[in-house]
Amino acid sequence: SSLWSDLSSDAQEFEAESWSLVVDPSFCSRQEKDVIKRQDVIFELMQTEMHHVQTLFIMSEIFRKGMKEELQLDHSTVDKIFPCLDELLEIHRHFFYCMKERRQESCVDNDRNFVISRIGDILVQQFSEENANKMKKIYGEFCSHHKEAVSLFKELQQNKKFQNFIKLRNSNLLARRRGIPECILLVTQRITKYPVLVERILQYTKERTEEHKDLCKALCFIKDMIAAVDLKVSEYEKNQKWLDILNKIENKTCTKLKNGHVFRKQALISKERTLLYDGLVYWKTATGRFKDILALLLTDVLLFLQEKDQKYIFAAVDQKPSVISLQKLIAREVANEERGMFLISASSSGPEMYEIHTNSKEERNNWMRRIQQAVESCPEEEGGRTGESDEERRKAEARVAKIQQCQEILSNQDQQICTYLEEKLQIYAELGELSGFEDVHLEPHLLIKPDPGEPPQAASLLAAAMKEAESLQVAVKASQMGDVSQSLEESRVESGLTDMLSSSDEPGHSSDGPSKQRKKKSCSVNSSEWNESVSLNCSQWSPRSSGLRCGRLSSRPAKLPCGQSLGLDLIFQMIQAIQNLTRLLYSLQAALTIQDSHIEIHKLVLQQQERLSLGHSFRGSPFQDQDKDRNLEKQREELANIHKLQHQFQQDQRRWHRRCDQQQREQEAKESWLQERERECQSQEELLLRNRGELAHQLQEYQQNLERLREGQRMVEREREKMRTQQRLLCRWKHGRQSSLPAAFSP
């Protein structure tokens, strides 16, 4: 009850969905985004760990305890369902309480607000040394017996009393409606959640800090632990499968070997053997028919079985032995049959050949590869080794140890070279900041990291460097065009200011020519002088070159007019491109250095393999000699192909440089044509503006004339109206006068 009360209080503390909802909103708003995301992931790690402890507690105190006390089940049966449960609960409780203590230590203002700055040391302690060995052993055993535990639980469910017990326990509030199979599955999946959470914490952790190093170590330890658990589970499943097959083999079955001895089932049981691989194959008989065969690849033999009455017997095909010793066994492809292979046994009792077919080409290749690995790791026969071979083996081991030592030394030297190059980039960045280029982004880290397992690829770095060189070339040309327009504008200013600005611009103009020459020189470099050219380019494009004097450039904006701000932006673009190009070329130099080390080590390894194959040739048969000769021939062909690819790459590189030069010339021609076209467009635009002004003036005159015409028309209308009025008055007057005269008078 006390333990469950503690877990309940912990559940209340971690019932929120994220860290952002636990702390005060004002406290959360003061934190950076990366800090908030990092705290959310750490909170999720603690929350899921608490839920895992609750699951283990439910399995222990609700189900297991009830099975033992109420149902009175056998303790061994209960332990098969819940293997290593006490050890798991102890380990994860300790892990959770360590993180909980760190949470309490990280409180800022009150118990609610906290920021966990260190979690990597707890993870390293949990997944390293003694704790790691315990977890590998415990989880290996628990995950190996997962299927057995679930199947045993299903068998017990057939009992009504057990069914009622499970229903009662599932209805318990503490069980959270989780059944036994669900709890077992959650436990097996827990260790696979740790790498995802640690990788997410790493995303929001600053590099080159102690916390980042601890998290990287912890991630490696977790992955090693998972790989060890997977290997243990795989070995256990193979052993269980081998035991199941042994139980199904008929006791009286036997087969006759080539030397006349009889091989029985007891011979498989008496000697310690492990199952390496198994599968259904088809054995082609002399008549061309195919027999369904179960093939078992063991530590020292290859076994063929047939199924009969739900039992296995030794296969009987063409009176050939169905048990083949891996000593002097060779696997060969069948011509014109992508799914077939020949198994040639060159034993002392007489050679024998088998034609085996599979369902697909991939399955056939998988079988051949596993048979070859089993033959190489097969234990030697008694008396098969001599004092001379032991001496050769010791010499070979000494040579291998020396090669490994040389590889470590080369790896350390490569790491030193990368460190020195990063230090140079750091110095360049500091010089850029001291020179006043705060807006230029300076990244003092290489784009590669030396990996002893796999050499870095330099093609992407070369492509990026070429892009930066092209952008730098465009910036240089733009700056030249800007300088020409600037000189035309400065010619209109008074002579004293013109002299001062021209004297300050002369070094900038003098640097353009050498920069173009350096660009063309770096583009025309051949592959044999690649490393030297990379270092030369890096030194030439460094911020310390005399072509770009940072102090002088940073003081120019105060003296230049406002129209020249575009030129300053181009200078900043050039400096940014130079910094990026320097970083890319240094990264390329480091990548090529690491590749050279890998090539030398691989040459030594190939020579060592040839010596070993020649030294052990006396133990093999003519078939094995032919096999080794073919392998050596394949290796020579691969080396020849590599040399051809290198030569082809050099030719492609030269063609690419020529194409770059051609494209550059075409681009220059297009630029000149565009400039001419721009001048024509400007002149046409000026003409259009003049015509537009004339049309506007004519329109204004037309409107004025139209207004005068309308005014005259209105005056004419008024005069016409007056005339009409006068005419009417005159008519009225005449009519009145005629009516007043005597009738004697005629009108």
Residue pairs with C-beta under 8 A, 6 or more apart in sequence:
3 57
3 61
4 57
4 61
4 174
7 50
7 53
7 54
7 57
10 50
10 96
10 100
11 50
11 54
14 43
14 46
14 47
14 50
16 22
18 40
18 43
18 44
19 36
19 39
19 40
19 42
19 43
20 28
20 36
20 39
20 40
22 43
22 112
23 112
23 113
23 114
24 112
24 113
27 108
27 109
27 113
28 36
31 39
31 115
34 204
35 115
35 204
37 203
37 204
38 201
38 204
38 205
39 115
39 116
41 197
41 200
41 201
41 204
42 116
42 119
42 201
44 197
45 99
45 119
45 197
45 201
46 96
46 99
46 100
46 103
48 193
48 197
49 92
49 95
49 96
49 99
50 96
52 92
52 186
52 187
52 190
53 89
53 92
53 93
53 96
54 176
55 178
55 183
55 186
55 187
56 85
56 88
56 89
56 92
56 187
57 89
58 174
58 175
58 176
58 178
58 183
59 82
59 85
59 180
59 183
59 184
59 187
60 82
60 85
60 86
60 89
62 169
62 172
62 174
62 175
63 82
63 169
63 175
63 180
63 183
64 78
64 81
64 82
64 85
66 165
66 169
67 73
67 78
67 81
67 165
68 75
68 78
70 165
71 161
71 162
71 165
73 156
77 152
77 156
80 145
80 148
80 149
80 152
81 149
81 152
81 153
81 180
81 184
82 149
83 141
83 142
83 145
83 149
84 138
84 141
84 142
87 134
87 138
88 138
88 139
88 142
88 187
91 131
91 134
91 135
91 138
95 122
95 126
98 122
98 125
98 126
99 119
99 122
102 116
102 118
102 119
102 122
103 114
103 116
104 111
104 114
106 114
106 115
106 116
106 117
107 113
107 114
108 114
108 115
117 211
118 211
118 214
119 201
119 211
119 215
120 210
120 211
120 212
120 213
120 214
120 215
120 217
120 218
121 214
123 198
123 214
123 215
123 218
123 221
123 222
124 214
124 217
124 218
124 221
125 131
126 218
127 135
127 194
127 218
127 221
127 222
127 225
128 217
128 218
128 221
132 221
132 224
132 225
135 191
135 225
136 225
136 228
136 229
136 232
139 188
139 191
139 225
139 229
140 228
140 229
140 232
140 233
140 236
141 232
142 187
142 188
143 188
143 229
143 232
143 233
144 232
144 233
144 236
144 237
146 184
146 185
146 188
149 184
150 181
150 184
153 180
153 181
156 162
157 163
157 166
166 179
166 180
169 175
170 177
170 178
170 179
178 186
191 222
191 225
191 226
191 229
192 226
194 222
195 219
195 222
195 223
195 226
198 215
198 218
198 219
198 222
199 219
201 215
202 212
202 215
202 216
202 219
205 211
205 212
205 215
206 212
235 274
238 274
238 275
238 276
239 274
239 275
241 275
241 278
242 273
242 274
242 275
242 296
245 275
245 278
245 294
245 296
245 305
245 312
246 265
246 268
246 269
248 310
248 311
248 312
249 265
249 268
249 305
249 311
249 312
249 313
250 265
250 308
250 311
250 312
250 313
251 265
253 264
253 265
253 312
253 313
253 314
254 262
254 263
254 264
254 265
254 314
255 262
255 263
255 314
255 315
255 316
255 321
255 322
255 323
256 262
256 263
256 321
257 263
257 321
257 323
257 349
258 321
258 345
258 347
258 349
258 350
258 352
259 347
259 348
259 349
263 314
263 321
263 323
268 303
271 300
272 299
273 298
273 299
273 300
273 301
274 298
274 299
275 296
275 297
275 298
276 297
276 298
276 299
276 370
276 374
277 296
277 297
277 367
277 370
277 374
278 294
278 295
278 296
278 297
279 294
279 295
279 358
279 363
279 367
280 292
280 293
280 294
280 295
280 359
281 293
281 294
281 295
281 356
281 357
281 358
281 367
282 290
282 291
282 292
282 293
282 356
282 357
282 358
283 290
283 291
283 293
283 304
283 315
283 317
283 354
283 355
283 356
284 290
284 340
284 355
284 356
284 357
285 291
285 317
285 318
286 318
290 357
291 306
291 315
291 317
292 306
292 307
293 304
293 305
293 306
293 315
293 317
293 356
294 304
294 305
294 306
294 307
294 312
295 302
295 303
295 304
295 305
295 356
295 367
296 302
296 303
296 304
296 305
297 303
297 370
297 371
297 374
299 374
299 378
299 379
300 325
300 326
300 327
300 378
300 379
301 323
301 324
301 325
301 326
302 323
302 324
302 326
302 329
302 343
302 371
303 314
303 322
303 323
303 324
304 314
304 315
304 317
304 322
304 323
304 324
305 312
305 313
305 314
305 315
305 322
306 312
306 313
306 314
306 315
306 316
314 322
314 323
315 322
316 322
320 352
320 354
321 352
324 343
324 345
324 352
324 354
325 345
325 347
326 371
326 374
326 375
326 378
327 347
327 375
327 378
327 381
328 345
328 346
328 347
328 620
328 621
328 623
328 624
329 343
329 344
329 345
329 346
329 371
329 375
330 343
330 344
330 346
330 375
330 623
330 624
330 627
331 341
331 342
331 343
331 344
331 367
331 368
331 371
331 372
332 341
332 342
332 344
333 340
333 341
333 342
333 364
333 368
334 340
334 341
334 342
334 355
334 357
337 357
338 361
338 364
339 357
339 358
339 359
339 360
339 361
339 363
339 364
340 355
340 356
340 357
340 358
340 364
341 355
341 356
341 357
341 358
341 364
341 367
341 368
342 353
342 354
342 355
342 356
343 353
343 354
343 356
343 371
344 351
344 352
344 353
344 623
345 351
345 352
345 353
345 354
346 621
346 622
346 623
346 624
351 623
356 367
357 364
358 364
358 367
384 619
389 615
389 616
389 619
392 615
392 616
396 608
396 611
396 612
396 615
399 608
399 611
400 608
403 601
403 604
403 605
403 608
406 601
406 604
407 452
407 597
407 601
410 597
410 600
410 601
411 450
411 452
411 597
413 597
414 450
414 590
414 593
414 594
414 597
415 450
417 589
417 590
417 593
418 446
418 448
418 449
418 450
418 590
421 446
421 586
421 587
421 589
421 590
422 444
422 445
422 446
424 586
425 442
425 443
425 444
425 445
425 446
425 582
425 583
425 586
426 444
428 442
428 444
428 542
428 543
428 544
428 579
428 582
429 442
429 443
429 444
429 579
431 543
431 544
431 550
432 440
432 442
432 543
432 550
432 575
432 579
433 442
435 543
435 550
435 551
435 554
436 550
436 551
436 554
437 550
437 554
437 572
437 575
439 572
440 572
440 575
440 576
440 579
441 576
441 579
442 579
443 579
443 583
445 583
446 583
446 586
446 587
446 590
447 461
447 464
447 583
447 584
447 587
448 456
448 461
448 587
448 590
448 591
448 594
449 456
450 456
450 590
450 594
455 591
455 594
455 595
455 597
455 598
456 590
456 591
456 594
456 595
457 591
458 588
458 591
458 592
458 595
461 584
461 587
461 588
461 591
462 588
464 584
465 581
465 584
465 585
465 588
466 660
468 577
468 580
468 581
468 584
469 519
469 522
469 523
469 581
471 573
471 577
472 519
472 574
472 577
472 578
472 581
473 516
473 519
473 664
475 570
475 573
475 574
475 577
476 512
476 515
476 516
476 574
477 671
478 570
479 508
479 512
479 567
479 570
479 571
479 574
480 512
482 564
482 566
482 567
482 570
483 505
483 508
483 509
483 567
486 505
486 564
486 567
487 502
487 505
489 561
489 563
490 497
490 498
490 501
490 502
491 498
500 559
501 559
501 560
504 552
504 556
504 559
507 546
507 547
507 549
507 552
508 547
508 553
510 547
511 545
511 546
511 547
511 548
512 547
514 547
515 547
518 537
518 540
518 541
520 661
522 533
522 536
522 537
523 657
523 660
523 661
524 657
525 533
526 650
526 653
526 654
527 646
527 649
527 650
527 653
530 592
531 589
531 592
531 593
534 585
534 588
534 589
534 592
535 589
537 581
537 585
538 582
538 585
538 586
538 589
541 578
541 581
541 582
541 585
542 578
542 582
543 550
543 575
543 578
543 579
543 582
548 571
548 574
548 575
548 578
550 575
553 568
553 571
556 568
557 565
557 568
560 567
560 568
606 635
606 639
609 635
610 632
610 635
613 628
613 631
613 632
617 624
617 625
617 628
620 627
620 628
738 747
741 747
